[in-house]
Amino acid sequence: MSQRQQLERIMEIDRRIRAGEFPNADRMAEILEVSRRVIYNDRSSMICRLGAPIEYDRERGGWFYTDQIWILLGMMVTERELLASIGWQIIYFSMDDHIKQLFEDRIKPKFKDRYAVFELTN
């Protein structure tokens, strides 16, 4: 599994915990179409690496945050990297013709139809 896929799963687990859905490994595995073991590994990464205060509520059958104020601070930069890696645009305000030509020659062939240039004029 790639780190991007794990990040997407962690973001979904976080979203569902915050929404008060009390997700668990069985439900998340079914939703995300992965094994329960993968979901347990993601939850462990959230707890051990990201410091997520996740606990299990027996009555509701799922996970919740013991600290509602806690957020995935490390995700902010990583989420931007994720967006960039799946083809978000690079926006620039000032670039000379030489640099623009480099983008056209080197970047455009790699991104093909996902590459577009829009020039703003006064």
N, C-alpha and C positions, 0 to 999 in steps of 0.2 A: 504494500500500500504506500502511496506517496504521502508526503507530508501535507500536500494540498488537500488530499481527500480526508486525512485525519482532521485538519483544520476545519473543513466544511462540516464534518460530523460533530466536532466539539462545539462549533458555533450553533448547530441545531440543538444539541443537548442543552446548551446554555439558554437558548431562546425558549425552549419548552419548560425548563425549570423556572425561568423568570415569568413565564405566562401562567404559572401555577398549575401546570398539567401533571406534575409529579411523574415524570417519565421513569421507566425502568429499562433494564437491558433487553427484556423480551420485546417490549413495544418499540424501542429504538432500533433494534436489529431488524424487525419487520419493516418499519418505515424506511430505514436507510439501506435495506437489502444487503446486510452484512451479518456475520455471526454474532452471537451473544458475546463470545470471547473478545471480538474486536471492540464491541461497545464497552465491556469491562476494562479493556486496555485504555480506551479513550478516557473513561472516567478516572482511572488511576493516574493518567497523565495530567488530567485537570487538577487532581488533588495534590500529587507529588511535585509536579513541575510548575504548575500555575498557581498553586496555593488555594484552590477552590474549596470553600467550606461546605462540602457536600455531605449530607447525611441521608439515611433511608427512613421514611415514615411508614411504619408497618400498617397503620390503619388505612392509609391512602395508597399503599403499594408502589411507592416511587420515591424519587430523589427530590430534595429541596436544599436550598442554601440556608445554613444556620445564621448567616450574616447577610441580610438583604441589601446592604450597602455595597458589599464586595462586587467588583467588576473585573472582567478579564482585561486588565491594563496591558498586558503583553500582546493582546490580540489587536490592538489599534494599529501598530506598525505592521504586524503580520497580515492583517486583513488588507491593508493597502498593497502589500506585496502580492497577496493572492489576487486582488483585482488586476494588478499589473500583469501577473503571469497568465491571466486568462484573456488578455487582449484589450484592456482599457486603453484609452487614447493618451498619448503624450501631448500635452498642451504647452506651447511655448509662445512668448509674447514678442521676443526680439531675437531674430536669428538672421545672420547675413546670408547672402546667396550661396556662398561656398558650403556652409553647414546645411542649408536646405537641400542642396544637391547631393550631399553625402546621405542624408535621410532618404532621398528619392532612390539613390543608387543601391544602398545597402539594406535599408530597413523595409522599404516597400516590397521588394521581391519575397521577403520572408513572411510578411503578413498578408500579401495579396489583397483580397477583397476586404480585409479588415482594416486596411490602411486608407486614410482619407486626409486630404489637405484642404483646409478652409482658411482663406486669407481675409482678414478684417481690414477694411479701409476706412479712412475718415470721411 
